[in-house]
Amino acid sequence: MKKIPVAMQEVIDNFERLPGIGPKSAQRLAFYLLSVPETVTDDMGEAIKNLKKKIKICRECFGVGEDELCEICSDSSRDRKIICVVERADEVMAIEAVGNFKGVYHVLGGVINPLEHIGPEDLKIKELIKRIEVGGVEEVILATNPTIEGEGTALYIKKKLEESDFKGKISRIGSGLPMGAELGFADQVTLSRAFEGRREMNV
Ligand SMILES: [Zn+2]
């Protein structure tokens, strides 16, 4: 069998590290890149190089931005009384694309998942409670995905909020999203409905 050249194999190995990319797809992508002009691969390489250099994690919401405080957190027109809690930063983008949420966000960085050894201490839950304890927050929308882990994480945060001094409303995004769905992949209409249909989590 003919061996794949080293430089090619390196690209394939790197692609294989990406979520959802198996050996076959990695190989296909690498061969595709060989067929495009060098300027395209240069631009791609440069963009990837800049990703970690130029993108910062917001110190307030843990979303992504270009400064210490992201665009949303530094926007004085956003309603700080409502915090929408999501699993990942890309879900902030998905909700922003719908455009009707005017509050602020809190990115957990994942969900509680005992099988993957991810506990509450691995997520930005403590930081969320701290943010809320400063005061002024009237509603916390738990917008974790409607998966078993997402529901479990929402319940955990709800419990923590109840143990804290928080007196506001705790709501959960509505049933518009099918069980197992992911916010980041939902279409705008569904996402919009899920927000409008959010309901208070009863004790
Ligand atoms: Zn932020």
Boltz pocket constraint, residues with backbone or C-beta under 6 A from the ligand:
constraints:
  - pocket:
      binder: B
      contacts: [[A, 58], [A, 59], [A, 60], [A, 61], [A, 62], [A, 63], [A, 69], [A, 70], [A, 71], [A, 72], [A, 73], [A, 74], [A, 105]]
      max_distance: 6.0
